[in-house]
């Protein structure tokens, strides 16, 4: 037991982070809020070209942030940041798929989707911080919690693999699953949610009673789904870096680009059919790392970054080399 405790304590480490690195995170969040506040004054449908431009911008911003991490914190921290950011970016694809189903199922007007995604991102930034702090605290106190996290990720890997194997399911069936989600049923049973949209208002008056609009209900549903995804993604990120700053900053920069990535992903998701297989492999690999860590087997972060690159690159390459075409309905 003493051996396992010493392994766990050494695994949960913290880097010396200069104060201006924290200030940079706050500046990035404030900048994002200003940009989105300006663009949200007039709701509009996001076109593919606009989404690509913003997606490239936020990817560039995330990569640029790695430079001061390498310079002022260290090479190990910089490599961990890049690996954690790439992992979170890859795992967010599943989240985007579910959000897309929610928008389709509940017929969310296209011009409202950007605003709703921004609400979801704001909530995710807060909840990810809480999840990361709790996860690191658990890892530092209980050496066996790493194995529990590994089992959670192994279950997520199996679920992703099943989705990849059953990708031919009809979208209508998937939409029905979303509409019948236990969370949504619980929400409509306990919250005063009106079944109509009222522009971009979150509340409305119905028969003299203040109620949440459908838009508010969908935002809450998105928050709940992100919390469920965080149960998988946060342990995965902590397997790459158990440092609070590295884990959270990688999540922040992955989330800031999530809104733009959603509109890009909506347009190209059918082309990259093999990414689900790659994500299943990534989750299985991280699961192995989490389970093996308390036993004294630690994989260098460079090795993890290489595995992520090989699996993601392989998924993209296979998708492009062997394209699949969905049968069109007549």
Secondary structure, 3 states (H helix, E strand, C coil): CHHHHHHHHHHCCCCCCCHHHHHHHHHHHHHHHHHHHHHCCCCCCCCHHHHHHHHHHHHHHHHHHHHHHHHHHCHHHHHHHHHHHHHHHHHHHHHHHHHHHHHHHCCCCHHHHHHHHHHHHHHHHHHHHHHHHHHHHHHHHCCCHHHHHHHHHHHHHHHHHHHHHCCCCCHHHHHHHHHCCHHHHHHHHHCCECCCCCCCCCEEEECCEEEECHHHHHHHHHHHHHHHHHHHHHHHHHHHCCCHHHHHHHHHHHHHCHHHHHHHHHHHCCCCCCHHHHHHHHHHHHHHHHHHHCCCCCCCHHHHHHHHHHHHHHHHHHHHHCCCCCCCCC
